[in-house]
């Protein structure tokens, strides 16, 4: 089911933008006129992060937007993130600058195959990573993020086996951490698959004082080299709190923009790809959002996330269960 409404035929297109426009000034004007809040994920280009009202991970951004009086949410991220914002803030208009900004994890786990997966394991609890579509969320028992998954798994009945989707690397990491019996969906993130253990070891030799911080979506061979494994927010907190001065960052490298702003005296190295030099660990879906597309979505009021109320409520249920089981979450979504 497509949850994104495209701009109409008469909408302003990128080719018709007046080249003399000051896009920064126009975005600021439209933000005020539309009573809009702009959210940017850590994996967005630094230019877009600096334009945003809030920068963070996907769930935290949706919670912050829900707590504002903004009528419009512009999500500089990918489709599943904008869907979550709509699920928790149904009364707000949610815009996504590029409808093609998807996610390899979401693409790897479509609703029909996931429904079959559930039917094949009727006694299992479906614990699903937030990087999935609204339809897959609606088929799940509880949603998790990389920051709260361990806490939630430890609260589930010990006698119930677990299905974990869609990221097999995160699932394997959590199974090892919790000792839970888990059947893993075979998906993975195309960004975190790009890192090379050999090239990472070489970079560590070149910078022996550098600490490695890795996202748990990375393969196990990368996590073995890490001094810290955690969510995007956890990685950021780790490098800011650590007395170390050099860090190797094994996740999408645009998060380094926030690190350099917060700790300009420290040095950050993106974890290397297969040939040691490629820029292949940048998310191609996040890169689809641009300054021009941000301007256009505010002008056109689209692409816009909409979904049937029955789907929204079904997807909200496992999200709400996650919030109820997450001791660190204090903001509840709209009913």
C-alpha positions, 0 to 999 in steps of 0.5 A: 500500500502506497502511503505517499501522495505525490504532487499534482500536475500543476505543482512546481517542479525542480526545473521551474525553480527561479534560479535567482531565488534565495532558497534559504530565505524562501524555506524560512519564509515558508516554514513560518507561513506553513507553521512547519517544523523541519526534522533532519536525521543524523544521516542527512547532508550537513547543510540540511542538518543545519537548516532543521529545527531538530536533528536526531534519530527517527523515533526521537524526531517524531516524538519531538515533532509530536510535542510541538504546535507545528501543523506541518512536519517536514521529515528530512529522512526516509519514507518509514521515518515520515510514516512514523511521524504520521502514525504518532501525529495523525492530525499533522501534515507530514511531508517527505521531500523525495518520495524515492527516499526509501530504505534497503531494510524496508525494501527487504521485508515486504508485508506479504512475505512477512505475513507468511513468515509469521504464519510459519512461526505461529508461536513466536513473538514478532519483534520488528526493527523500526526500519520497516513499513507501516504495513509490517509494523501493523503485523508485528507484536512490538517495534524496537529501535537499536537503542531500546531493543535489548531492554525490550527483549529482556522484558518479553516472556522467556518461554516465547521464541522471537522472530526478529526482522528485518536486520539480521546483523542487529538481530544476531547482535541482540541474540548474543547480548540477551541469550534469546532464541531468535529466528532472523529475517535475512535483511541487511542495511546496504550502508553498514554492509559496505565496511571492510574488516581488513581496511578497518584494521589497517586504519586502526594500525595507522591511528592506534589511539583511535577508538572505534564506534559502530552501529549494531547494523554492522556485520559481526566482523566489524562489531568485533573491532569496536570499542563501543556498539550502539545506536546513532545517538549512543555513538554520538554520546560516546565520542563526546563523553570519551577523553579520547581524541580520535575516533573511527565511526562505523555508521553512515558518515554524515553523523560526523557533522554533529560530532565535529560541531560538538567536539571540534578539537577531536578527530573523526575518521569514517570507517573504510569501505572495501577498497579503503578509499570509496565513499560507498558507506553513504546512504543513497536514499538519504542523499535523495533529499536536497535543498531544492526538494525541501523548498518544493515540498513546502511550496507544493504541500507534497509528497505527503504521507497519508494512510488509512486510519485502520492501518495507522491504528494497527501500526500504532499498537506495537509502537505504543507497546514499545514506548510503554516498555521503554523506561527512557521514553516519557512522551507518548504519541497522540491516540 
